[in-house]
Amino acid sequence: MSCEEVTTSDPPQPRASKQHVYEMSLPRGYDGSKYLKELVLLKSDNRLEHWTVIARNKTDTGAGAFAQARTKDGKLLRFVWACYSTDPSVKTNDIYYQSDDEGKTWKKMPAFVSDRFAWYPHRLRTLRDGTLVLAAPRAAKWGKDSDYPIRAAMKLDTVSDMEMMLFFFSHDQGRTWSNPLPIFSGQTVSENRFRRTARRKLVVHQQQHLCQPGPPDGVS
C-alpha cells in the first residue's frame, strides 16, 4: 500500500517559484511547497492487520502517484503526475519510475508519451495473465510556449480541455508499452475503474459526476 505523507519541517522546504504558483492557478494559501512531502510504501505480512513502512521517498509533485503495481519478477512500478512538479527541469512526460529494491530507490524510465501534453496516470492494474494496464488521461499542456498560459485557462469553443482517456498495455512486465488506446473519445474524462471479465473483456466504468451533470457513471 502507498500514500503521501505531508509534514512540516524545520527549516521549511524551499518555496515554489511565483511563476509556478501562477501557472498552476493556485489560490492564496494553496501553495503547499513549504511542507515536506513523501511517498510512503507500507507492507503487511499478517493479512492486513498490521502495516510496516518499508520505504519513503521525497516528492515535489504535491499530488498524483496513484498508479502503482508490483510485477511478477519483484519490481515496483510507479507513475506520477510530472506536470505538477515544482522543478522546471522535469518534463511533463517524466511519468514512469521503477524500483528493484522494495521502493528504497527509484529509476526514471524512458518516456513513452509526448511532452506536448500534461499527463494524469491514475490507474495501473495487473490482469491475471500478467498484462499491465495503465489508464492515463491527457490534457493540454500549460505554461510557457503553450496555448494555455495557466492550468485553469480554457478555450470557450471546446467541450473539454481534458482531451481524452488513454489506455496503455505492457506484456513484458513494464519494459515496453503499447501505442495508446483512446476510450470515451469526445467526452469529458475524470477517473475510471476497470476490470476484466471471465470472457476476457475489459469493462471500464467512467466516473462523470466530477465533470458534468447526468448519470454518475458510464460503462464501455
C-alpha positions as CSV (number, residue, x, y, z in Angstrom):
1,M,0.0,0.0,0.0
2,S,1.2,3.5,-0.6
3,C,0.2,7.0,0.5
4,E,1.6,10.6,0.6
5,E,2.7,11.9,3.9
6,V,2.8,15.7,4.4
7,T,4.6,17.2,7.4
8,T,6.1,20.4,8.5
9,S,9.9,20.6,8.5
10,D,12.5,22.9,10.2
11,P,13.5,24.8,8.3
12,P,10.6,24.7,5.8
13,Q,11.1,23.3,2.4
14,P,12.1,25.7,-0.5
15,R,9.1,27.5,-1.8
16,A,7.8,27.1,-5.3
17,S,8.6,30.0,-7.6
18,K,5.9,32.7,-8.2
19,Q,5.8,31.6,-11.8
20,H,4.9,28.1,-10.8
21,V,2.2,29.2,-8.4
22,Y,0.8,31.5,-11.1
23,E,0.8,28.8,-13.9
24,M,-0.8,26.2,-11.5
25,S,-3.6,28.7,-10.8
26,L,-3.3,28.1,-7.1
27,P,-5.5,30.4,-4.9
28,R,-3.9,32.2,-2.0
29,G,-2.8,29.7,0.7
30,Y,-3.0,26.7,-1.6
31,D,0.8,26.5,-2.3
32,G,2.0,23.6,-0.2
33,S,5.6,23.7,-1.3
34,K,6.8,24.7,2.2
35,Y,5.8,21.2,3.5
36,L,7.8,18.1,3.3
37,K,6.0,15.6,1.1
38,E,7.0,11.9,1.0
39,L,5.6,8.9,-0.9
40,V,5.4,6.1,1.7
41,L,5.2,2.4,0.9
42,L,3.8,0.1,3.6
43,K,3.7,-3.7,3.7
44,S,1.6,-6.2,5.7
45,D,2.6,-9.8,6.4
46,N,-0.4,-10.7,8.5
47,R,-3.5,-10.4,6.3
48,L,-3.7,-6.5,6.6
49,E,-3.8,-6.5,10.4
50,H,-0.6,-4.5,10.8
51,W,1.5,-2.4,8.4
52,T,5.2,-1.6,8.3
53,V,6.8,1.2,6.4
54,I,9.3,-0.2,4.0
55,A,10.3,2.9,2.1
56,R,9.7,6.6,1.8
57,N,10.8,9.0,-0.9
58,K,10.6,12.8,-1.1
59,T,8.4,14.1,-3.9
60,D,7.8,17.6,-5.3
61,T,4.7,16.9,-7.3
62,G,2.4,17.5,-4.4
63,A,-0.2,15.1,-5.8
64,G,-0.5,12.3,-8.3
65,A,1.2,9.0,-7.5
66,F,-1.9,6.8,-7.8
67,A,-0.8,4.3,-10.5
68,Q,1.4,1.7,-8.9
69,A,2.0,-2.1,-9.2
70,R,4.3,-4.9,-8.5
71,T,5.5,-7.2,-11.3
72,K,6.0,-11.0,-11.1
73,D,9.7,-10.5,-11.0
74,G,9.5,-8.3,-7.9
75,K,9.9,-4.8,-9.5
76,L,7.8,-1.9,-8.3
77,L,6.3,0.4,-10.9
78,R,5.1,3.9,-10.2
79,F,3.5,6.6,-12.4
80,V,3.4,10.2,-11.2
81,W,1.9,13.5,-12.3
82,A,5.1,15.1,-13.6
83,C,3.1,18.1,-14.8
84,Y,2.6,19.2,-11.2
85,S,6.4,19.2,-10.3
86,T,7.9,22.4,-9.0
87,D,11.2,21.5,-10.7
88,P,11.3,23.4,-14.0
89,S,13.7,20.7,-15.4
90,V,11.1,18.0,-15.1
91,K,9.2,17.3,-18.4
92,T,5.5,16.6,-18.4
93,N,6.3,13.1,-19.8
94,D,8.6,12.1,-17.0
95,I,5.9,9.9,-15.5
96,Y,7.4,6.4,-15.2
97,Y,9.6,5.1,-12.5
98,Q,10.8,1.6,-11.4
99,S,12.4,0.2,-8.2
100,D,14.1,-3.1,-7.8
101,D,14.9,-2.7,-4.1
102,E,11.5,-2.6,-2.4
103,G,11.0,1.1,-3.2
104,K,14.1,2.4,-1.5
105,T,15.4,3.9,-4.7
106,W,13.7,4.7,-8.0
107,K,14.9,4.9,-11.5
108,K,13.3,7.1,-14.1
109,M,12.4,5.0,-17.1
110,P,12.4,6.2,-20.8
111,A,9.4,8.3,-21.7
112,F,6.8,6.6,-23.9
113,V,4.4,9.5,-24.1
114,S,4.7,13.0,-25.6
115,D,5.8,16.1,-23.6
116,R,3.4,18.2,-25.6
117,F,0.7,17.2,-23.2
118,A,0.1,17.1,-19.4
119,W,-0.5,13.5,-18.2
120,Y,-2.5,12.2,-15.3
121,P,-1.8,8.5,-14.9
122,H,-4.2,7.3,-12.1
123,R,-4.8,3.5,-12.5
124,L,-2.3,0.7,-13.0
125,R,-3.7,-2.9,-12.8
126,T,-2.2,-6.3,-13.4
127,L,-4.5,-8.8,-15.2
128,R,-4.5,-12.5,-14.4
129,D,-2.3,-13.2,-17.4
130,G,0.3,-10.7,-16.2
131,T,-0.6,-7.9,-18.6
132,L,-0.2,-4.5,-17.1
133,V,-2.9,-1.9,-18.0
134,L,-2.3,1.8,-17.4
135,A,-5.1,4.4,-17.6
136,A,-3.7,7.9,-18.3
137,P,-5.8,10.9,-19.3
138,R,-4.0,13.6,-21.1
139,A,-4.8,17.3,-21.2
140,A,-3.4,20.4,-22.9
141,K,-0.1,21.5,-21.6
142,W,0.1,24.8,-19.9
143,G,2.8,27.4,-19.2
144,K,5.5,28.9,-21.3
145,D,5.4,28.3,-25.0
146,S,2.0,26.6,-24.9
147,D,-1.6,27.6,-25.9
148,Y,-2.6,27.9,-22.2
149,P,-0.7,30.4,-20.0
150,I,-2.1,28.8,-16.8
151,R,-3.6,25.5,-15.8
152,A,-7.1,27.0,-15.3
153,A,-7.2,28.5,-18.8
154,M,-10.0,27.3,-21.0
155,K,-11.0,27.5,-24.7
156,L,-14.6,28.6,-24.8
157,D,-15.2,26.9,-28.2
158,T,-14.3,23.4,-26.9
159,V,-16.3,20.9,-24.8
160,S,-13.4,19.9,-22.6
161,D,-9.8,20.7,-22.3
162,M,-9.1,17.2,-20.9
163,E,-8.7,15.8,-24.3
164,M,-9.1,12.0,-23.8
165,M,-8.6,8.9,-21.7
166,L,-5.8,6.6,-23.0
167,F,-5.0,3.1,-22.1
168,F,-1.5,1.6,-22.4
169,F,-0.7,-2.1,-22.2
170,S,2.6,-3.9,-21.3
171,H,3.1,-7.6,-21.9
172,D,6.7,-7.8,-20.7
173,Q,6.5,-6.6,-17.0
174,G,6.7,-2.9,-17.9
175,R,9.8,-3.0,-20.1
176,T,7.8,-1.7,-23.1
177,W,4.4,-0.2,-23.6
178,S,1.9,-0.4,-26.4
179,N,0.6,2.5,-28.5
180,P,-2.2,4.4,-26.8
181,L,-5.8,3.1,-27.0
182,P,-8.3,6.0,-26.7
183,I,-11.6,5.4,-24.9
184,F,-14.6,7.7,-24.2
185,S,-13.5,9.9,-27.1
186,G,-15.2,13.3,-27.2
187,Q,-16.3,13.0,-23.5
188,T,-15.1,15.0,-20.5
189,V,-12.9,12.5,-18.7
190,S,-12.1,12.3,-15.0
191,E,-11.4,9.0,-13.3
192,N,-12.3,5.4,-14.1
193,R,-12.3,1.9,-12.8
194,F,-11.8,-1.2,-14.9
195,R,-11.8,-4.9,-14.6
196,R,-11.5,-8.0,-16.8
197,T,-14.4,-10.3,-17.1
198,A,-14.4,-14.1,-17.3
199,R,-14.8,-13.8,-21.1
200,R,-11.6,-11.7,-21.3
201,K,-13.3,-8.4,-21.9
202,L,-12.1,-5.2,-20.3
203,V,-15.0,-3.4,-18.7
204,V,-14.4,0.3,-17.9
205,H,-16.5,2.4,-15.6
206,Q,-16.1,6.1,-16.3
207,Q,-16.9,8.4,-13.3
208,Q,-18.5,11.5,-14.8
209,H,-20.0,13.1,-11.7
210,L,-17.0,15.3,-11.2
211,C,-17.2,16.6,-14.7
212,Q,-20.7,17.1,-16.0
213,P,-24.4,16.6,-14.9
214,G,-26.2,13.4,-15.7
215,P,-25.8,9.8,-14.7
216,P,-22.9,9.2,-12.3
217,D,-21.1,6.5,-14.4
218,G,-20.6,5.5,-18.0
219,V,-19.7,1.9,-19.0
220,S,-17.8,0.9,-22.1
